[in-house]
């Protein structure tokens, strides 16, 4: 299978995770002419509502709204993702095929074990993808950078940066609403804790909170384990006062 390289590959544990956590960034990248793709590690077959087949249809519609060039699933077991040599190699093969410059991964912490384990699986697979003697039939490729989604976090880790998605937020919500089997009438999902309001309102509140941190209407937060670089301190944005 031949795949065109992408700038950004979002790797998520479940169908709908990417929309919730980095949908705005994927839309923004597509607007800039960058190729983006999503890899869902599972099919979401253990979800309380819906089915793997229905969620596949919803995911395809959402990916079109996000402007993604491709969306695939690794079909690892839902609620049973493991970080093993076998899963690392399987994921590394996909990474080598897409050749992303940037990989978006789940947060390093989370109440759903699939999210937490997937985060480390992604980091390890990105490293393994650069080892020529593992799966030598596929040319090696190691992404430049891994960034972790931070939306809806409850562990109080401060984001490294926040992306302004004010112009993309309505489109992001359209993509999220594709998952009617999961979200219509819901008050919580995944790492999104309930406050009694409809889930769509809670998502909006979180985006507005992170947007306020960078003096814009809506934002998506991200974390990197390495320090960010600034070349022109005179061009820094976000007012102190």
C-alpha positions as CSV (number, residue, x, y, z in Angstrom):
1,X,0.0,0.0,0.0
2,X,1.4,3.4,-1.0
3,X,0.5,6.5,0.9
4,X,1.4,10.1,0.2
5,X,3.4,11.7,3.1
6,X,1.5,14.0,5.5
7,X,2.5,16.9,7.6
8,X,0.4,15.9,10.6
9,X,-0.7,12.4,11.7
10,X,-3.1,12.4,14.6
11,X,-3.1,9.0,16.3
12,X,-6.0,8.4,18.7
13,X,-7.2,5.5,20.8
14,X,-10.8,5.7,19.6
15,X,-12.9,7.1,16.8
16,X,-14.0,10.6,17.9
17,X,-11.0,11.2,20.1
18,X,-9.2,13.3,17.4
19,X,-12.3,15.4,16.8
20,X,-12.6,16.2,20.5
21,X,-9.0,16.9,21.2
22,X,-7.3,18.3,18.0
23,X,-10.1,18.7,15.4
24,X,-9.5,22.5,15.2
25,X,-5.8,22.1,14.6
26,X,-6.4,19.5,11.8
27,X,-8.9,21.9,10.2
28,X,-6.5,24.8,10.5
29,X,-3.6,22.7,9.0
30,X,-5.8,21.7,6.0
31,X,-6.7,25.4,5.4
32,X,-2.9,26.1,5.2
33,X,-2.6,23.4,2.5
34,X,-1.0,20.8,4.7
35,X,-1.9,17.1,4.3
36,X,-3.3,15.6,7.5
37,X,-4.4,12.1,8.4
38,X,-6.0,10.3,11.4
39,X,-5.1,6.8,12.6
40,X,-7.6,5.4,15.1
41,X,-6.0,2.6,17.1
42,X,-9.3,0.8,17.8
43,X,-12.7,0.5,16.2
44,X,-14.5,1.6,19.3
45,X,-16.4,-1.7,19.4
46,X,-16.7,-1.7,23.2
47,X,-18.5,1.6,23.4
48,X,-21.7,1.6,25.4
49,X,-23.7,3.0,22.4
50,X,-23.4,2.5,18.7
51,X,-21.3,-0.2,17.0
52,X,-17.9,-0.4,15.2
53,X,-19.7,-0.3,11.9
54,X,-21.7,2.8,12.7
55,X,-18.7,4.5,14.3
56,X,-16.8,3.9,11.1
57,X,-19.5,5.7,9.1
58,X,-19.5,8.6,11.5
59,X,-15.7,8.7,11.5
60,X,-15.6,8.9,7.7
61,X,-18.0,11.8,7.7
62,X,-16.1,13.6,10.4
63,X,-12.8,13.2,8.5
64,X,-14.2,14.8,5.5
65,X,-15.3,17.8,7.5
66,X,-11.8,18.0,9.1
67,X,-10.3,18.0,5.6
68,X,-8.1,14.9,6.3
69,X,-6.5,13.2,3.3
70,X,-6.8,9.8,4.9
71,X,-8.3,8.0,7.9
72,X,-7.4,4.4,8.9
73,X,-7.8,2.1,11.9
74,X,-5.2,-0.2,13.3
75,X,-8.0,-2.4,14.8
76,X,-6.4,-3.0,18.1
77,X,-8.9,-4.3,20.8
78,X,-11.0,-1.5,22.3
79,X,-10.5,-1.3,26.0
80,X,-7.5,-3.5,25.6
81,X,-4.8,-1.5,23.9
82,X,-1.3,-2.8,24.9
83,X,2.2,-1.5,24.3
84,X,4.0,-4.5,23.1
85,X,6.7,-5.2,20.6
86,X,4.0,-6.4,18.2
87,X,1.8,-3.3,18.6
88,X,4.8,-1.0,18.4
89,X,5.9,-2.6,15.1
90,X,2.3,-2.5,13.6
91,X,2.0,1.2,14.5
92,X,5.6,1.9,13.3
93,X,4.7,0.5,9.9
94,X,1.8,2.9,9.5
95,X,4.0,5.8,10.7
96,X,6.6,4.8,8.1
97,X,3.9,4.7,5.4
98,X,2.5,8.2,6.2
99,X,5.9,9.7,6.9
100,X,4.5,12.5,9.1
101,X,6.6,15.5,10.3
102,X,4.4,15.9,13.3
103,X,2.5,13.3,15.3
104,X,-0.4,14.3,17.6
105,X,-0.8,11.8,20.4
106,X,-3.2,11.4,23.3
107,X,-2.4,13.0,26.7
108,X,0.2,11.1,28.8
109,X,-2.3,10.8,31.6
110,X,-6.0,10.0,31.5
111,X,-8.8,8.0,33.3
112,X,-9.4,5.7,30.3
113,X,-6.5,3.2,30.2
114,X,-6.6,3.1,26.4
115,X,-5.7,6.8,26.3
116,X,-2.9,6.6,28.7
117,X,-1.4,3.4,27.2
118,X,-1.9,4.7,23.6
119,X,0.2,7.8,24.5
120,X,3.2,5.8,25.4
121,X,2.6,3.4,22.6
122,X,2.7,6.3,20.1
123,X,5.9,7.6,21.6
124,X,7.6,4.2,21.5
125,X,6.3,3.4,18.0
126,X,7.7,6.7,16.7
127,X,11.1,5.8,18.0
128,X,10.9,2.2,16.7
129,X,9.9,3.5,13.3
130,X,13.4,5.0,13.0
131,X,15.1,1.6,13.7
132,X,16.1,0.1,10.4
133,X,16.4,-3.5,11.7
134,X,12.8,-3.6,12.9
135,X,10.5,-4.4,10.0
136,X,13.3,-3.9,7.5
137,X,11.0,-4.4,4.6
138,X,9.5,-0.9,5.3
139,X,11.9,2.1,4.9
140,X,12.5,3.8,8.3
141,X,11.0,7.1,9.2
142,X,11.0,8.9,12.5
143,X,8.7,12.0,13.0
144,X,10.4,15.3,14.0
145,X,8.0,16.0,16.9
146,X,5.3,14.5,19.0
147,X,2.7,16.7,20.6
148,X,0.2,15.5,23.2
149,X,-3.4,16.7,23.3
150,X,-4.3,18.4,26.6
151,X,-8.0,19.3,26.1
152,X,-10.3,18.3,29.0
153,X,-7.4,17.5,31.3
154,X,-8.0,17.0,35.0
155,X,-4.4,16.4,36.1
156,X,-3.4,20.1,36.1
157,X,-0.4,19.7,33.7
158,X,0.1,23.1,32.1
159,X,0.0,23.1,28.3
160,X,3.2,24.0,26.5
161,X,1.2,26.0,23.9
162,X,-2.4,26.7,22.8
163,X,-3.5,27.0,19.2
164,X,-6.1,29.6,18.3
165,X,-9.0,27.8,16.7
166,X,-11.6,30.6,16.8
167,X,-12.2,30.5,13.1
168,X,-12.3,26.7,13.0
169,X,-14.4,26.0,16.1
170,X,-17.8,25.8,14.3
171,X,-16.4,23.4,11.8
172,X,-14.8,21.3,14.6
173,X,-18.2,21.1,16.3
174,X,-19.8,19.9,13.0
175,X,-17.2,17.1,13.0
176,X,-18.0,16.2,16.6
177,X,-21.7,16.2,15.9
178,X,-21.1,13.5,13.3
179,X,-20.9,11.1,16.2
180,X,-24.6,11.2,17.1
181,X,-24.5,7.6,18.3
182,X,-22.0,8.7,21.0
183,X,-22.8,12.3,21.8
184,X,-26.5,13.2,21.2
185,X,-28.1,13.6,24.6
186,X,-24.8,12.9,26.4
187,X,-23.3,14.9,29.2
188,X,-19.8,13.3,29.2
189,X,-17.5,11.4,26.9
190,X,-14.0,10.0,27.3
191,X,-12.0,12.4,29.4
192,X,-14.7,15.1,29.3
193,X,-16.1,15.2,32.8
194,X,-19.8,16.1,33.3
195,X,-21.1,19.3,34.9
196,X,-24.8,18.6,34.2
197,X,-24.8,20.5,30.9
198,X,-25.1,18.9,27.4
199,X,-21.7,17.5,26.2
200,X,-21.6,20.0,23.3
201,X,-21.8,22.9,25.7
202,X,-19.1,21.4,27.9
203,X,-16.8,21.1,24.9
204,X,-17.5,24.8,24.1
205,X,-16.7,25.9,27.7
206,X,-13.3,24.1,27.6
207,X,-12.4,25.5,24.2
208,X,-13.3,29.0,25.5
209,X,-11.3,28.6,28.6
210,X,-8.1,27.7,26.7
211,X,-8.8,30.4,24.2
212,X,-9.0,33.0,27.0
213,X,-5.4,32.0,28.0
214,X,-4.1,33.2,24.7
215,X,-6.6,36.1,24.4
216,X,-8.8,34.6,21.8
217,X,-12.3,33.1,21.7
218,X,-11.5,29.3,21.3
219,X,-8.3,27.3,21.7
220,X,-6.8,23.8,21.7
221,X,-4.0,23.0,24.2
222,X,-1.0,20.8,23.6
223,X,2.0,19.5,25.6
224,X,5.5,18.7,24.5
225,X,8.2,17.0,26.7
226,X,10.8,19.1,25.1
227,X,11.3,22.9,25.4
228,X,9.8,25.1,22.7
229,X,12.1,27.4,20.7
230,X,11.6,31.1,20.0
231,X,13.8,32.9,17.4
232,X,12.3,36.4,17.6
233,X,11.4,37.4,21.2
234,X,10.2,40.7,19.8
235,X,7.4,39.0,17.9
236,X,6.0,37.2,20.9
237,X,2.2,37.4,21.3
238,X,-0.3,37.2,24.2
239,X,-0.3,40.3,26.3
240,X,0.9,40.1,29.9
241,X,-1.6,42.8,31.0
